[in-house]
Amino acid sequence: MKEKFKDIDINNEKVNRIINCALEEFSKNKFEKASTNNIVKAANVSRGLMYHYFKDKQELFEFLIDFSITIVVKEFKERFDWSDKDLLNRFKQVAEIKLELFFRYPYLIDFYVKAVDEALINELKNSERLKNAGIHKQFYMENIDRSKFKDDIDVDKAINVIRLTLKKNNEENESRLKSGEVLDTEEIFKEYNDYIEFFRKVFYK
């Protein structure tokens, strides 16, 4: 976390509400159209309280960039087993990490991907931190045992099919959860594992 943000207590209930509501607002709108009025209203806090922590919209946005990168990279670095070379096992790991993050910060991944992939953080473009922020792409590209795939399979195309299918499945479940629908996490993972085992039969030896 950047030095200027180190005193912000992310475990404070009101601060946490500001963070979650701001992540949603910036995920749904470009910076210019994002509204601090919407954020304070959704978070049920005063404008004065928000500006006590963040002097303006720009600083709030910069905090969210720093916060999202810190949280996502920390979770993956601490919990992801890079020694497992089985691509499908890696997808399962990622699903578990992302789902847990989702329940804590429903719009964190949306904001993170938007900020990183759409180059909204140009000032960090060449920094080591942004290279680390691309960790979400490394898990299916680095140190994978490609020999597990059938010999007549185009591995790159197979990986793309798997990635896009599971991404769609994740997006559908996240959309249902954001709408307020109560989903059984065990059912979510069962459905996800069914896809994993299907791909294992179709693409693996």
C-alpha positions as CSV (number, residue, x, y, z in Angstrom):
1,M,0.0,0.0,0.0
2,K,1.3,3.5,-0.9
3,E,2.7,5.5,2.0
4,K,-0.1,8.1,1.8
5,F,-2.7,5.5,2.3
6,K,-1.1,3.5,5.0
7,D,-3.2,5.1,7.8
8,I,-6.5,4.2,6.2
9,D,-8.2,1.5,8.3
10,I,-9.8,-0.8,5.8
11,N,-11.3,-2.8,8.6
12,N,-13.3,0.2,9.8
13,E,-17.0,-0.6,8.9
14,K,-17.7,2.8,7.4
15,V,-14.4,2.9,5.4
16,N,-15.2,-0.6,4.1
17,R,-18.6,0.6,2.9
18,I,-17.0,3.5,1.1
19,I,-14.5,1.1,-0.5
20,N,-17.1,-1.3,-1.7
21,C,-19.5,1.4,-3.0
22,A,-16.6,3.2,-4.7
23,L,-15.4,0.0,-6.4
24,E,-19.0,-0.5,-7.7
25,E,-19.3,3.1,-8.9
26,F,-15.9,3.1,-10.8
27,S,-16.6,-0.4,-12.2
28,K,-19.8,0.7,-13.8
29,N,-18.7,4.1,-14.9
30,K,-15.7,5.8,-16.5
31,F,-13.8,8.1,-14.1
32,E,-15.3,11.3,-15.5
33,K,-18.9,10.0,-15.0
34,A,-18.4,8.3,-11.6
35,S,-20.2,10.2,-8.9
36,T,-19.0,10.7,-5.3
37,N,-22.6,11.6,-4.5
38,N,-23.6,8.1,-5.5
39,I,-20.8,6.6,-3.4
40,V,-21.7,8.4,-0.2
41,K,-25.4,7.8,-0.7
42,A,-24.9,4.1,-1.3
43,A,-22.4,3.8,1.6
44,N,-24.7,5.8,3.9
45,V,-22.0,8.1,5.1
46,S,-21.5,11.8,5.0
47,R,-19.5,13.6,2.3
48,G,-17.4,15.0,5.1
49,L,-16.4,11.5,6.3
50,M,-15.4,10.4,2.8
51,Y,-13.3,13.5,2.3
52,H,-11.7,13.0,5.7
53,Y,-10.1,9.9,4.2
54,F,-9.8,11.0,0.5
55,K,-9.3,14.6,-0.4
56,D,-11.1,14.3,-3.8
57,K,-12.4,11.8,-6.4
58,Q,-8.9,11.4,-8.0
59,E,-7.3,10.4,-4.7
60,L,-10.2,7.9,-4.0
61,F,-9.7,6.4,-7.4
62,E,-5.9,6.1,-6.8
63,F,-6.5,4.5,-3.5
64,L,-8.8,1.9,-5.2
65,I,-6.1,1.1,-7.7
66,D,-3.5,0.6,-5.0
67,F,-6.0,-1.3,-2.8
68,S,-7.2,-3.7,-5.5
69,I,-3.7,-4.5,-6.7
70,T,-2.5,-5.0,-3.2
71,I,-5.4,-7.3,-2.3
72,V,-5.4,-9.4,-5.4
73,V,-1.7,-9.9,-5.7
74,K,-1.4,-10.7,-2.0
75,E,-4.2,-13.3,-2.2
76,F,-2.6,-15.0,-5.2
77,K,0.9,-14.9,-4.0
78,E,0.0,-16.3,-0.6
79,R,-2.5,-18.9,-1.6
80,F,-1.8,-20.0,-5.2
81,D,0.2,-23.2,-5.5
82,W,2.5,-22.5,-8.5
83,S,4.1,-25.9,-8.1
84,D,0.9,-27.5,-9.4
85,K,1.5,-27.8,-13.2
86,D,-2.0,-29.1,-13.9
87,L,-3.9,-26.3,-15.7
88,L,-7.3,-27.5,-14.6
89,N,-6.2,-27.7,-11.0
90,R,-5.0,-24.1,-11.3
91,F,-8.4,-23.0,-12.6
92,K,-10.0,-24.5,-9.5
93,Q,-7.6,-22.7,-7.3
94,V,-8.4,-19.4,-9.0
95,A,-12.1,-20.0,-8.7
96,E,-11.8,-20.5,-4.9
97,I,-9.7,-17.4,-4.4
98,K,-11.9,-15.2,-6.6
99,L,-15.1,-16.4,-5.0
100,E,-13.8,-15.6,-1.5
101,L,-12.7,-12.2,-2.7
102,F,-16.1,-11.6,-4.3
103,F,-17.9,-12.2,-1.0
104,R,-15.7,-9.6,0.7
105,Y,-15.6,-7.1,-2.1
106,P,-18.2,-7.8,-4.8
107,Y,-16.8,-5.3,-7.4
108,L,-13.1,-5.6,-6.6
109,I,-12.2,-8.0,-9.4
110,D,-14.3,-6.0,-11.9
111,F,-12.5,-2.8,-10.9
112,Y,-9.1,-4.6,-10.8
113,V,-9.4,-6.0,-14.3
114,K,-10.7,-2.7,-15.7
115,A,-7.9,-0.7,-14.1
116,V,-5.2,-3.1,-15.3
117,D,-6.4,-4.3,-18.6
118,E,-7.7,-1.0,-19.9
119,A,-4.5,0.8,-18.8
120,L,-6.3,3.3,-16.5
121,I,-3.1,3.3,-14.5
122,N,-0.7,4.7,-17.1
123,E,1.6,6.1,-14.4
124,L,2.3,2.5,-13.3
125,K,2.6,1.0,-16.8
126,N,6.3,0.3,-16.7
127,S,6.6,-0.4,-13.0
128,E,7.2,-3.7,-11.3
129,R,4.0,-3.4,-9.4
130,L,1.9,-3.4,-12.6
131,K,3.9,-6.4,-13.8
132,N,2.9,-8.2,-10.6
133,A,-0.7,-7.0,-11.2
134,G,-0.8,-9.1,-14.3
135,I,-0.6,-12.2,-12.1
136,H,-4.1,-13.2,-13.1
137,K,-2.8,-14.0,-16.6
138,Q,0.2,-15.9,-15.5
139,F,-1.5,-18.9,-13.9
140,Y,-2.5,-20.5,-17.2
141,M,0.6,-19.5,-19.2
142,E,3.6,-20.3,-16.9
143,N,5.0,-23.7,-15.9
144,I,2.0,-25.7,-17.3
145,D,2.4,-29.4,-18.0
146,R,1.2,-29.4,-21.6
147,S,2.0,-33.1,-22.0
148,K,-1.3,-33.8,-20.1
149,F,-3.2,-32.8,-23.2
150,K,-4.0,-35.3,-25.9
151,D,-1.5,-35.4,-28.7
152,D,-3.9,-34.4,-31.4
153,I,-5.2,-31.3,-29.4
154,D,-4.2,-27.7,-30.2
155,V,-3.2,-26.9,-26.7
156,D,-3.5,-23.1,-27.0
157,K,-7.0,-23.3,-28.5
158,A,-8.0,-25.8,-25.8
159,I,-6.8,-23.5,-23.1
160,N,-8.7,-20.6,-24.7
161,V,-11.9,-22.6,-24.8
162,I,-11.5,-23.6,-21.1
163,R,-10.7,-20.1,-20.0
164,L,-13.6,-18.5,-21.9
165,T,-16.1,-21.1,-20.7
166,L,-15.1,-20.9,-17.1
167,K,-15.0,-17.1,-17.3
168,K,-18.5,-17.0,-18.6
169,N,-19.6,-19.3,-15.8
170,N,-18.0,-17.1,-13.2
171,E,-19.6,-14.0,-14.7
172,E,-23.1,-15.5,-14.7
173,N,-22.8,-16.6,-11.0
174,E,-21.3,-13.2,-10.0
175,S,-24.2,-11.4,-11.8
176,R,-26.7,-13.5,-10.0
177,L,-25.1,-12.8,-6.6
178,K,-24.9,-9.0,-7.3
179,S,-28.6,-9.0,-8.1
180,G,-29.2,-10.3,-4.6
181,E,-29.9,-13.9,-5.4
182,V,-28.8,-16.2,-2.7
183,L,-26.6,-19.0,-4.1
184,D,-25.3,-22.1,-2.4
185,T,-21.5,-21.9,-2.6
186,E,-21.3,-25.7,-2.6
187,E,-23.5,-25.8,-5.7
188,I,-21.4,-23.1,-7.4
189,F,-18.3,-25.2,-6.9
190,K,-20.0,-28.4,-7.9
191,E,-21.1,-26.8,-11.2
192,Y,-17.6,-25.5,-11.7
193,N,-16.0,-28.9,-10.9
194,D,-18.4,-30.5,-13.4
195,Y,-16.9,-28.3,-16.1
196,I,-13.4,-29.1,-14.9
197,E,-14.0,-32.8,-15.1
198,F,-15.7,-32.4,-18.5
199,F,-12.6,-30.6,-19.9
200,R,-10.4,-33.2,-18.3
201,K,-12.2,-36.0,-20.2
202,V,-12.3,-34.0,-23.5
203,F,-8.8,-32.6,-23.6
204,Y,-6.5,-34.7,-21.4
205,K,-5.0,-38.1,-22.1
